[in-house]
Amino acid sequence: MNARFGPAGAAESFKAMGYKKSTQMGEYLNKFGLDHFEYQCGQGVRVSETAARDIGKALSDCGITVSLHAPYFISLSSVEEEKRDNSINYILESARAVNAMGGDRIVIHSGSCSKMTREEALALAIATMKKAKAALDAEGLGHIHCCPETMGKINQLGDLHEVMELCKIDDSFIPCIDFGHLNARTFGAIKTKEDYENILDTIENELGSDRLKVFHSHFSKIEYTEKGGEKRHLTFEHNEGFGPDYEPLMELIYKKNLAPVFVCESAGTQTEDAKTMRDYYYGQALKA
């Protein structure tokens, strides 16, 4: 069982290579040797069930697995009950869509702290996710894995500890570790293989080896400020001195025989940069 690699949404090269339809994504990704795709619903779940099934079949026919990024406006920790209830509906919509595609993972933003303490925000987010899990089970979608994501801005809920706490709600929850976000919110603290190992050890210690084995991940180089954290996503080529570097992580993933899903979120070159990570990961086998 190996790690899987793919882009978040369509990179600039998708259209540049003459592709137009989402059902062509599998053929496109095959040209890069990639085997995963994360469908983007950041602005809302706007794909019909029929279209989702068509997209999923086309990806499956090309050996591509699929996950889905739930809407950005999900607010697990909102002080307004209506917004929290709406967030549960958005999670349900996302689960229905990815299920129709044949996938079983949805990535969910953890929320914000607003004017609350982090502890208060986390308590609200946990309560919302418990309700969301119950709603998924009631609709026969309990097999869909919710993947709370580590976030890049300091005022956002979603540091490593907070994501671990959200994932403790249910054994089916899988953390989405965005290493670029963690690096941004800690002002470039991820520099060495040991830094990555500490993150992986935290996942194992908090959630167990089974979930460490198959964790979900976003990866990109991200510009940050010393005041707020994340500013903007970069590319591997145009990183302007910002990290984190993928090489130590790929070496660790291979050494530990882990099989996570890596979704690249580079700015426009996410397919090419996903391939770069994949090639480096498989290059470890040649060195072994």
C-alpha positions in Angstrom: 0.0 0.0 0.0 1.6 3.2 -1.2 1.0 6.9 -0.7 -1.2 8.5 -3.4 -0.6 11.9 -5.0 -2.8 14.4 -6.9 -3.9 18.0 -7.3 -6.6 20.1 -5.7 -8.8 21.0 -8.6 -7.7 21.8 -12.1 -4.2 23.2 -12.6 -3.4 25.7 -15.3 -2.0 23.0 -17.5 -5.4 21.2 -17.7 -6.9 23.8 -20.1 -3.5 24.5 -21.6 -3.4 20.8 -22.7 -6.8 21.1 -24.4 -9.0 19.6 -21.6 -12.3 21.1 -20.8 -14.5 18.7 -18.9 -14.2 17.3 -15.4 -14.8 13.8 -16.8 -11.4 14.2 -18.7 -9.5 14.7 -15.4 -8.5 11.1 -15.1 -7.0 11.0 -18.6 -5.1 14.2 -17.8 -3.8 12.9 -14.5 -2.7 9.6 -16.1 -0.2 11.6 -18.2 1.5 12.7 -15.0 1.4 9.3 -13.3 -0.8 10.6 -10.6 -3.5 8.6 -8.8 -5.7 10.9 -6.8 -7.9 14.0 -7.4 -9.5 16.4 -4.9 -12.7 17.9 -6.3 -13.2 21.4 -5.1 -16.5 22.6 -3.7 -15.1 25.6 -1.8 -17.8 27.9 -3.1 -20.6 25.5 -2.5 -21.6 22.0 -3.6 -22.8 22.7 -7.1 -22.4 19.4 -8.8 -25.5 17.2 -9.5 -25.6 13.6 -8.4 -25.6 12.5 -12.1 -22.6 14.7 -12.9 -20.8 13.5 -9.8 -21.4 9.8 -10.8 -20.1 10.6 -14.3 -17.0 12.3 -12.9 -16.4 9.5 -10.4 -16.7 6.7 -13.0 -14.3 8.6 -15.4 -11.7 8.9 -12.6 -12.2 5.3 -11.5 -11.7 4.0 -15.1 -8.3 5.7 -15.0 -7.4 4.3 -11.6 -7.8 7.6 -9.8 -9.3 7.9 -6.3 -11.2 11.0 -5.3 -11.8 13.2 -2.3 -13.8 16.4 -2.0 -13.1 19.8 -0.3 -16.2 21.0 1.5 -17.3 24.6 1.2 -15.0 27.2 2.7 -17.9 29.0 4.4 -18.5 26.1 6.8 -18.3 27.6 10.3 -18.1 24.8 12.9 -17.4 27.3 15.7 -19.8 30.1 14.8 -21.5 31.7 17.8 -24.7 31.7 15.7 -26.6 28.5 15.9 -28.1 28.9 12.5 -24.6 29.1 10.9 -23.6 25.9 12.7 -26.7 24.1 11.6 -26.1 25.3 8.0 -22.6 24.0 8.3 -24.0 20.5 9.1 -26.1 20.8 5.9 -23.0 21.7 3.9 -21.2 18.7 5.3 -24.1 16.5 4.3 -24.1 17.9 0.8 -20.4 17.3 0.5 -20.7 13.7 1.7 -23.5 13.0 -0.8 -21.4 14.4 -3.7 -18.2 12.5 -2.9 -20.3 9.3 -2.3 -21.7 9.7 -5.8 -18.2 10.1 -7.1 -17.1 6.9 -5.4 -14.9 8.6 -2.8 -15.1 8.5 0.9 -13.2 11.6 2.2 -14.3 15.2 2.7 -12.0 17.9 3.9 -13.5 20.4 6.3 -12.2 23.7 7.5 -12.1 23.8 11.3 -13.5 27.2 11.9 -12.4 30.5 13.5 -12.0 31.8 17.0 -13.6 35.2 16.4 -13.8 36.9 19.8 -13.9 33.7 21.8 -11.1 31.9 23.5 -9.6 29.0 21.5 -11.1 26.6 24.1 -14.6 28.0 23.6 -14.3 27.8 19.8 -13.1 24.3 19.9 -15.9 23.2 22.2 -18.5 24.6 19.7 -16.7 23.0 16.8 -16.7 19.6 18.6 -20.4 19.9 19.3 -21.1 20.8 15.7 -19.1 17.9 14.3 -20.8 15.4 16.7 -24.1 16.5 15.2 -22.7 16.3 11.7 -21.6 12.7 12.4 -25.0 11.8 13.7 -26.6 13.3 10.6 -24.3 11.4 8.3 -25.0 8.1 10.1 -28.8 8.8 9.9 -28.5 9.3 6.1 -26.5 6.1 5.5 -23.3 8.1 4.9 -21.4 6.9 8.0 -18.7 5.5 5.8 -17.7 8.9 4.7 -14.6 10.1 6.5 -14.6 13.7 7.8 -11.2 15.2 7.5 -10.8 18.3 9.7 -8.0 20.4 8.3 -5.1 22.2 10.0 -5.4 25.9 9.1 -2.8 28.5 8.2 -4.0 31.7 9.9 -3.3 32.2 13.6 -6.9 33.4 14.3 -8.3 30.3 12.7 -9.2 27.2 14.7 -7.1 24.3 13.4 -3.7 24.0 14.9 -2.4 20.5 15.2 -3.8 19.9 18.7 -7.2 21.2 17.8 -7.4 19.0 14.8 -6.4 16.0 16.9 -9.3 16.9 19.3 -11.8 17.1 16.5 -10.7 13.7 15.2 -11.2 12.1 18.6 -14.9 12.6 18.1 -15.1 9.4 16.1 -12.7 6.8 14.9 -13.8 7.4 11.3 -12.5 11.0 11.3 -9.1 11.3 9.6 -6.9 14.4 10.0 -6.1 16.5 7.0 -2.6 17.7 7.8 -1.8 20.7 5.7 1.9 21.1 6.2 2.1 24.4 4.5 -0.6 25.8 6.8 1.2 24.4 9.9 4.4 26.0 8.7 2.7 29.3 8.0 1.0 29.5 11.4 4.3 28.7 13.2 6.3 31.2 11.1 8.4 28.7 9.3 9.0 26.2 12.1 9.0 23.1 9.8 12.6 22.9 8.6 14.0 19.4 9.4 13.0 15.8 9.2 12.7 15.8 13.0 10.1 18.6 12.7 8.0 16.4 10.4 8.6 13.4 12.6 7.2 15.3 15.6 4.0 16.0 13.7 3.7 12.3 12.6 4.4 11.1 16.2 1.7 13.4 17.5 -0.9 11.9 15.1 0.1 8.4 16.2 0.1 9.2 19.9 -3.2 11.0 19.8 -5.1 8.9 17.2 -3.3 5.6 16.8 -1.2 4.0 14.1 -4.1 3.0 11.9 -5.1 6.6 11.3 -1.5 7.7 11.0 -1.1 5.1 8.3 -3.8 6.6 6.0 -3.9 10.3 7.1 -5.0 12.9 4.5 -2.7 15.7 3.6 -2.5 19.0 1.8 0.9 20.3 0.7 2.1 23.5 -0.8 4.7 26.2 -0.1 2.9 29.2 1.5 4.0 32.8 2.1 3.2 34.0 5.6 3.5 37.1 7.7 4.7 37.4 11.2 1.4 38.9 12.2 -1.3 36.7 10.8 0.3 33.6 9.4 -0.8 32.4 6.0 -0.8 35.0 3.2 -0.9 33.1 -0.1 0.0 29.8 -1.8 3.1 29.6 -3.9 4.6 27.1 -6.4 7.5 24.8 -5.8 9.5 26.9 -8.4 8.4 30.3 -7.2 8.6 29.8 -3.4 10.3 33.1 -2.6 12.2 31.5 0.2 9.1 30.1 2.0 8.7 26.5 2.9 8.1 23.9 3.9 10.3 21.5 1.9 8.7 18.3 0.8 11.8 16.1 0.6 12.3 15.3 4.3 8.6 14.4 4.6 8.6 12.1 1.5 11.7 10.3 3.0 9.9 9.8 6.3 6.7 8.6 4.7 8.6 6.0 2.7 10.8 4.9 5.6 7.7 4.5 7.9 5.8 2.6 5.2 2.8 5.0 5.5 0.1 5.4 2.9 -1.4 8.9 3.2 -3.1 10.8 0.4 -1.1 13.9 -0.6 -3.1 16.6 -2.3 -1.0 19.4 -3.7 -2.4 23.0 -3.5 0.3 24.9 -5.3 -0.9 28.1 -7.1 -1.6 26.9 -10.6 1.0 24.2 -10.8 -0.6 21.8 -8.4 -0.5 18.9 -10.9 3.2 19.4 -11.7 4.2 19.8 -8.1 2.2 16.8 -7.1 4.2 14.8 -9.7 7.4 16.2 -8.3 6.5 14.9 -4.8 5.4 11.6 -6.2 8.6 11.1 -8.2 10.7 12.0 -5.1 8.7 9.5 -3.0 9.1 6.7 -5.4 12.8 7.6 -5.8 13.3 6.5 -2.2 12.6 2.9 -3.4 15.5 3.1 -5.9 17.8 4.2 -3.1 16.7 1.4 -0.7 
